[in-house]
C-alpha cells in the first residue's frame, strides 16, 4: 500500500496504476507538479505544491487513488466501474484514462448496499470540463449519501476535447442506466437526485434544462450504434427528479468561469447564452438545492445566487445557501463554514 513517504514516480511506475489513475487524479505531472517534485516524498509535495485553485496538493487523494486501483485490479476493492456505452458487460472493467472517449464513460458504485429500494443519487464531480474529481467530489460525497440512505453512483463523463453536448449525453445515459437497472442495485427509479460540483453542477443543471433535446440526441446515437441499448432504454426519461448544485458554474454571460466555457464549447459563442442556465429556467425545472461560498475566488458565488433567483422567479421549489467561507472545491465542506450543507440538502430533499 502506498503512503505519503512514496514518490509520484514510484506510484506511476506501476503499469496498471499508470493506465487508470487519470480517472481519479488527472494529469499529475503536466497540470500540477514540476519535474523536481517527482522524486520527492508526497509529504513534501503536499507542503510545497499548490493546486490551481489554491489548495495544497492533494497527496491523500493521489495515495487513495493508487491504492484503490491496485485493489480493483486484485478484485478486493469495495467499488466497481460499470461502462455505459456498451451492450454487454462482463463484470470486470477498468477504464483506460488516456482514451477519454465512450469507452471510459462509466459509473462507479459500491458492491454493497444493494438491498431494498433506496432513493438514487448520481454524482457529477467537477473539474472545469477538463477532468473529473472522482475522489474529493465523488467518493467522499458518495460515502455520505450512502450513509444517508441513498444508493450512490459516481459518473466519469467525457471532458475536453469532447464538446457539448457529449458530457450531457453521458449523464442522460447514466440516468437511463440506473433507472432500468434499479432493482439490481436496490435503487428507486422514481426518485433520482443529481448532485453536481463546480462544472459538474453546470453539467447537471444543463442536462436537466435540456433533457428532452439531449434525450432525442442520445436515442438517435443508440438506435444507430447500440440497438440493444436503444430498445431497453426506450421510453425511459432522462430528466432527474431533484438536483443539488455545489458551488456551481451556471452562467457564461457575467462573472463566469471562462475556462469551463472554453473546454465545453471550444469557444463557440453561439452557445454562450444557451448554456447560461439561469436564463432559461421555467416552472418545469426539478426541485433544486444550490449553495456556494462567498469567498469563492474561482467560480463566483453570484453563479449560485443567480440560479437561486431564477428558480424562485419560476416558482420552482428550491433552497439557496451562501456560506461565508470555504473557497472553491471544498467538497463536503469539512472544517469550513459550509460544513453541514449535505445535512441541509438531504433534509430539504425529504420535504
N, C-alpha and C positions, 0 to 999 in steps of 0.2 A: 504494500500500500504506500502511495506517495504521501509525503509530508511537506511542511514548509522548509525543510532542510534540503529538499531536492531542487534541481535547477530546471529551467524550461527546456534546455537541451536534453537533459536526461529523460524528461517526460515525453518529448517529441521523438526520441529515438525508438520508441515502441511503435511499430508499424500500424497495428490496429488502432491505437490511440490517435496517431497522427492522421489516419484516414477519416476518423469520425469526430474528432474533438471540435471541429468548427461548428458542429450542430449546437454545441453547448457554449463554447468560448471562442469566438471567431477571430481570425487574422491576428493571432497573438503577436507575432514579430512585426508584421507590416504596420499594424494600426497602433499598437500600444507600447511596444518595448524595443529599444535600440539594441544593436548587436552587443554592446558592452555588458548588458544585463543577462544575456542568455545563459551564462555560466555562473551567475550569482545565485546563492540560495534564495528561494522565494521569500523568505522572511526579510531579506534585504530589499528585494524588488518591491515588495509591498510598501516599504517605508519611503522609497525614493522615487517611485514612478506613479504618475497620476493618470487616471482615465480621462477621456476627452471632456467629460462633464465635471471634472474637478475632484472626484472621489479618489481615494487611494487605489492602486492596482488591486484588483480583486483576486488575490492569490488563493483565498479559500475557495472561491468558485472554480478556479482552474484545477485545484487539487481534487475537489469533489468531482469535477467533470472527468478527469483522468481515471480516478478510482471507479467511478460509475461505469465508464466504458469498459474498463478491464473486467468488472463484474458481469456486465452484459455479455461480453464475449465468452465468458465462462458459464453463462446461464444462471448466475447467482444473484442478480440484481432484482429488486422488487418492482422495477419499472420495465416496460417493454415498448417498442416502437411498432406502430401499425401503419403501413403505407396506404395511401388513399387513392392514388391514381393507378390502380391495378385491379384486375378482375379475380385473381387468385392470390391467396396469402398463406404461406406455409407455416407461419407462426414463429419464424426465426428471421429477423431482419435488422440490419444495422445500416443506416444511411451513410453514403459517402459524401461528406460535407462539400467538397470542392465542386461537385456537379451542379448544385443549386438549380435543379430543374424538377420536372414532375416526379422523378424517381426519389427525390429527397423530401417531398411533401408527405408529412406523416403526423399522426397523433401519438403522443407519449402518455401512457397511463399506467396506473399500478395494476399488478396482477391480483391484488387483494380487493376487499371492499366491494364485492360484486353481488351481494345478496339484496333482496328487497326491491324497492322502486324509489330510488332517491332522486331529488332534483339534480339536473345535469348542468355542469359548467364547462365551457370551453375557454381556455386561457390563451390570449394572444399577446405574448411578450413584446416589448418594444425593441428599438434598435435603429430608428430612423429609416426604415425600409432598406437598411444596409446590412443588418444582421439581426438575429433573434436571440434575446437574452433569456435563454432557457432555464438557467438556474435561478437567478435573482428574481425575475418577474414571472417565472414559470413554476418550477418545482416548489419554491418557497411558498408561493401563494396557493398552489395545488394542495400542499400539505395542510394548510389552514382550512381550505374549503372541504377537504375530506373529513377533517375533524368536526367541521360544522354540519356534516350530514349530507354533503354533496358527493356525486361521482364526478371526478375531475379528469379532464383531458387537456393536454397542452399541445398547441398547434405549431409545428415547424412549417412555415409558409415560405414561398419564394420571395426573394428580395432582389435588389439591383444586380444585374441589368434587366431583370424581369420588370415589366411596366404594368401600370393599371390597364385592365382590371385583373391581372393574374393573381395577385395576393388575395383579392376579394373573392375570386373564383375558388381558390384553395379553401377559404373559410366556408363558403357556401357548400362545398363538397364535404367538409368536416361536419357541418350541421346535418346534412343528409345521412352521413355515415352513422353518427351517434343515434339518430332517430330510428333508423332501420335496424340497428343492432342494439337497441336499448335493453332488451331483455337479457342479452348475453352479459352486459355489464352491470345490470341492476340499476339502470338509469330510467328516468321518466322522460319519454319523448315529447310530452306536452308541457314540460317545464324546463326550457333551455335558456340558460343565462350565459351571455358572452361577457368576459372580463378582459379588457384591453388596457395595456400600459403604454403611455407615450405614443409612438407611431402605431403600436398595436391598438391603442384607443381609437386612432383615426381609422384603422382597418375595420374594427367592429362597428364604429359609428357609420362609416360609409357603406359597409356591406348591408347594414340594416336599412339605411336610407334607400338604396338602390336594389333591394332584394329581388324584386320581380325581374328587373333588367339583367342582373347578374345570373339569376336562375335560368333565364332563357339562353344566355350565352353558354352557361355550364352544360345544360341539357343538349345543346347543339354539338358541343365537343364530345360529350359522352355518346350520343347517338351515332356519331361518325366514327369514333375511335374505340369506344368501350361499350359496345351494345348491351352486354350483360349488366353492367352498372346502370346504364340508362333505363333498362327495364325494371330493375329493382328499386330505383330511386324515383320513378315516375310518380308524380302527384305528391311528393314529399316537400313541404315548404321549407325554404332556407331562411325564412325570417325568424329571428330569435323572439322569445317571449319577454326577455328582460336584458338590460345592458348595464354594465358598470365600466366607467371610464376613469382610469387612474392617470392624473397629470397628462391629459391627452393633447395630442396635436389635433386641432379641429379646423382652424381657418388657414387659408393660404392667401388671404387678402390683406390682413394687417396683423402686426405683432405675431407673425407666423414663424414656423421653423422651416426656413427655406431649404435646408438640406433634405428634409423629408419630401418636399415637393419635387425637387430635382431628381431624387432617387426613384420616386414613384412614377413620375411622368416623363423624365428626361427633359424637363423644361418646357413641356407642351402647354403654352399659355391658354389654349382653348379649354383646358381642364381646370384652370385656377378657380373660377367661380363654381363650377360644378362640384368640385371636391372640397369646397369650403362648406362643410356640413351644416353649420349654423344658418346658412342662407336658405335652406330648403326643408326645414322641419315642418311637419304638419301633425294633425291630431292622430294620425295612424301610427306614429312613431312609438316604439316599445317603451315601457316603463324604464326609467334611467336614473342611475346614481352616478354623480360626477364629482370629482374632487381634485384639488391641486394644492400646492404650497405657494404662499405669496412670494417667497424669496426664490422661486424657480428662475434661474438665470439662463436656462437653455430653451425651455418651452414656456413662454409667459403664461401666468395663471389666468390672464384675460381670455385665453382659449376656453378654459373650463367655464369661466363666468359667462361668456357669450353663448356657449352651449346651454347652460342652465337657463339663461334668459329666454332663449329661443324656445326651449321646451315649455317653459311656463306660459309664454305667449300663445303657444299652440294648444294649451290645456293638457299636456302630457304629464302623467304622474311622474314626479321627479324630486330629487333631493340634491342640492349643491352644497358642498362643504369646502371652504378655503381655509387651510391651516396656516398659522403664522410662519413656521419654519420647517424645513425638511429638504429643501432643494429639489433637484430633479432625480428621478430614478430611485427613489427611496424604498420601493417595493412595499413591504408590509408596514413601513414607517417606524420600525423599532428604533427607540432612542431619539425620536423626533416628535414634534407636536402633532404629527399625523398618525401617531400610534393610536389604534382603535378604529381607524376608518373601516377596516374589514368587519368589525363587530357592528358598526353603524349600518354598513351596507347590507349585511345579511338580515339584520333586523328590519330594514326598510323593504327588502325583497319579500319578507314573510307577511307584510301588511296586506 
